[in-house]
Amino acid sequence: MAEHTSSSITIEAAPAEVMTVIADFGRYPEWTGEVKQAEVISRDAEGRAEQVRLVLDAGAIKDDHTLAYTWNGANEVSWSLVKSQMLRSLDGSYILAPVGGGDRTEVTYRLTVDVKIPMLGMIKRKAEKVIIDRALDGLKKRVESGPAA
């Protein structure tokens, strides 16, 4: 099994509010620094994204890839790579857990990335950690700033 990187953050909002922001892929360019475009390609019977195309620009790493999403109840979503220019694999998840009576949420983000170019494991894990931390910080700021206009 591949090694993964994970981190958690507590957000001052109920899990449903947090998941609403996570599931709104079209707005990712507004709050994630690396995602420049996001397009939902297909949806499941409940209207949730099944496949999403993302265009990333993270400085040295630029990629256009498609991810497949699996929704596990109301508090967990996971994804895996369908196709990419630079990545061999990308697996991740957001797991939401209510805290303090449900008005706060602990969000755990797990990520495993394998790039097509050779990269030392230590450097790869550091890159995963940076991606996770930026995503969690952006998510926290977006959710806690209130409903988007």
N, C-alpha and C positions, 0 to 999 in steps of 0.2 A: 504494500500500500504506500502511495506517495505521501511524503510529509506535507502537512498543511500548516498554514500560519493562521492564527486567530487572535481577535481582540474584542473587547466589549466596552460599551459606554452606556451610561444611563441618560435617558432623554426625559424631560419634564412634559410628558404627554402620554395618553393612553395608547396601548398597542395598536388599536384600530387606526388612530391618527398617524402613527409612524408607518404602518403598512400602506396607508393611502399614498403617502409620499414615495415610498419605495416602488409601488406599483405604477406610478405616473411617469413612465419612461420618457414621454415627450418633453417633460420639463427637466430631465437630467442635465442638459447643457446649462441651465440656469443656476445649478447648485453644485455640480461636480466640475472640478477644474479640467479634468482630462477628457470628458465626453463632449465632443463637439457637435455630434448629431446622434439622434436616437429615433428609430423607426420601428413600430410594432408591425411585424410581417404577418403574424397570425394570432388568433385568439381562441381560447377554449370555449366550451358551451356556456360558462359563467361570465364570459367577457374579459377574462384575465389574459394577459400576454402569454403566448406559448413560445413564439420565436421573436427575437428582437435583434435588429441590426444596429450596431454601435460603431461610430467612427471616433477613434481615440487619437489624441495628440498629447503624449506625456513627455515632451522634450525629445529625448533620444529614441523613444519608442512611439511610432505612429502605426496604427493598425485599423483595419476595417474588418470587423468580425460579426458573426451571428451566434447568438446564444439561445439555447432551449431552456425554458423555465418550467419548473414543477412546483405547484402550490400545494403545500401540506397543511391543510386546515387554515385557520385565520392568522396564525402567528409564525409561519415558516415558509420561506421560498428558497429554492435551490436552483442552480443553473449549471449547464455544461456547454462546452464549445461544440458548435455545429461546423463552422468553417472560419478560417482566418488566414491572413497573409503571413503573420509573424509567429503565431502561437501554435504549439503542438497540442496543448490541452489547457483548459481553464475550467475549474470546478469551484463553485463557491456556494455560500448560503448566508441568509440572514435568519436568525432565530430570535424571536421576541418573547420576553418573559415579563409579565406584569410585576411591578414592585410597589410597595406602600399602598395597598388597597386598589391598585390598578390605575392610579393617576400618573404613574411614572412607568417607564419601560426600560428594561435592560436589553440592549441590542448586542448580539454576538454575531460577528462577521467572520466566516471561515473562508479561506482562499487557498487554492493550489494552482500554480501556474507553471507550465512547461513551455519554454520558448524554443523555436527551431534553431536558433544560433546557440553555440556552446556557452554555458554560463556556470560559474562555480555555485554550488549549493548555498553557500553563505551569502553570496551576493544576491541570488534569487530570493532567498527568504527575506533579506533586507528590503528588496524591492516590493515583495508582497506586503510587508509590514507598512511601508510608506503608502501603498495603495489603500490598504485597509484603514489606516489612521486618517488619511485624507477623506475617504468616503464616510467614515463614522462622524468626523468633525463636520463635514458638509451636511450630512443628514441631520445631525443635532441642530445646527444653525437653521436649516430650512424648516424643520418641524416646529422648533421653539419660536420662530419668528411669526407663526400664525398662518392662517389660510392665505394662499397666494391670491393676488388680485386677478 
